Amino acid sequence: MLELVFPKDLNGHGTAFGGFVLSLMDRAASMAAIRHCRGSVVTARMEAVDFHLPIRRGDAVALSAEVVHTGRTSMRVKVDVYRETLATGQQELATSGHFVFVAVDEAGRPRPIVR
């Protein structure tokens, strides 16, 4: 997933607002979880999100999400966020974290993940 950072996404320090970055991470993680279980999911938990480097206006934000563990109804997804300088293509790890998702049925109840 690739996004640009615009002025509306900035905090008072001129860097990407943490909530903006978390929202992008949740979206990327949910796509990985949906593809993994082939159905609907809900976010159950965000774990150990670490902000390593600031992301500034005009940077591109590249996200990578991967399911790293699957339980009976839940999945743990690792998400890495890279800030990218568009002029050079250079990427640096800016944020990383883990998210837990639960697979749900049409009624919103947990359902087994078919492997």
C-alpha positions in Angstrom: 0.0 0.0 0.0 1.4 3.5 -0.9 0.1 6.8 0.4 1.3 10.4 0.2 1.5 12.7 3.3 -0.4 15.9 2.8 -0.7 19.0 5.1 -4.0 17.7 6.6 -2.1 14.6 7.9 0.5 16.6 9.9 0.8 17.4 13.6 2.1 20.6 15.1 5.7 19.5 14.6 5.2 19.2 10.8 5.4 15.4 10.9 2.7 12.8 10.2 0.1 12.6 13.0 0.4 9.3 14.8 -3.3 8.6 14.4 -3.0 9.0 10.6 -0.1 6.4 10.6 -2.1 4.0 12.8 -5.1 4.3 10.5 -3.0 3.4 7.5 -1.4 0.5 9.4 -4.9 -0.8 10.4 -6.1 -0.7 6.8 -3.0 -2.5 5.4 -3.2 -5.1 8.2 -6.9 -5.7 7.7 -6.4 -6.3 3.9 -3.7 -8.9 4.8 -6.1 -10.6 7.3 -9.1 -10.5 4.9 -7.0 -12.1 2.1 -5.6 -14.7 4.5 -9.0 -15.9 5.9 -11.0 -15.1 2.8 -13.7 -13.3 4.7 -14.6 -10.5 7.1 -12.4 -9.5 10.0 -12.5 -7.0 12.9 -9.5 -5.4 14.6 -9.1 -6.9 18.1 -5.9 -5.3 19.3 -2.9 -3.1 18.3 0.3 -4.3 19.8 3.8 -2.8 20.3 3.6 0.0 17.7 7.0 1.7 17.6 7.6 5.0 15.8 11.3 5.0 14.7 11.6 8.0 12.3 9.4 11.0 11.6 7.4 11.1 8.3 7.2 14.6 6.8 4.9 16.3 4.4 5.6 15.2 0.8 7.0 11.9 1.8 5.4 8.7 0.4 4.4 6.1 3.0 4.9 2.5 1.8 3.3 -0.2 4.0 3.9 -3.9 4.1 1.6 -6.3 6.0 2.1 -10.0 6.6 0.1 -12.5 8.6 2.7 -14.0 11.0 0.5 -16.3 13.1 -3.0 -17.8 12.8 -5.1 -19.2 15.7 -8.5 -20.8 15.5 -10.4 -17.5 14.9 -7.6 -14.9 15.1 -4.6 -13.7 13.2 -1.5 -11.7 14.2 -0.4 -9.3 11.4 3.0 -7.5 11.3 3.0 -4.1 9.6 6.1 -2.1 8.6 5.8 1.5 7.5 8.5 3.0 5.3 9.0 6.6 4.6 10.0 7.1 1.0 11.7 10.1 -0.6 10.0 10.2 -4.0 12.9 12.0 -5.7 15.4 9.2 -4.9 13.2 6.2 -4.1 15.1 5.7 -0.8 13.0 4.0 1.9 13.6 3.9 5.6 11.7 2.0 8.3 9.6 4.6 10.1 7.1 2.7 12.1 6.4 -1.0 12.9 3.8 -2.9 14.9 1.5 -5.9 15.2 -2.2 -6.1 15.0 -4.6 -8.9 16.0 -7.7 -9.6 13.9 -10.6 -11.9 14.5 -12.4 -13.6 11.6 -16.2 -13.0 11.8 -19.3 -14.4 10.2 -22.3 -12.5 8.8 -23.6 -11.9 12.3 -20.3 -10.5 13.5 -19.5 -13.6 15.6 -16.0 -15.1 15.6 -15.7 -17.9 13.0 -13.0 -20.5 12.5 -10.3 -19.7 10.0 -10.0 -22.4 7.3 -6.4 -23.1 6.5 
